[in-house]
């Protein structure tokens, strides 16, 4: 498990912040399903050595990152972007 120190000095488990939930599924307003993949297959369980991604989403950079701040991004459905 990974821990960080909270504001009060108590450790907070942040392991789940870094691992995808294979049960997560989302169907957008146009009926496109989005879910985690491990390599080229839908993720059914979590494996620490997995290569997780959501191939149906495209990352959009809202604000470029700097040395002091990370980029601000959001994700949009790739199929919806292609249709315009």
Secondary structure, DSSP 8 states (H G I E B T S, - for coil): --EEE-TTS-EEE-GGGGS--TT-EEE-TTS-EEE-EETTEE--S--TT--EE-TTEEEEEEE---SSS--EEEEEEHHHHHH-
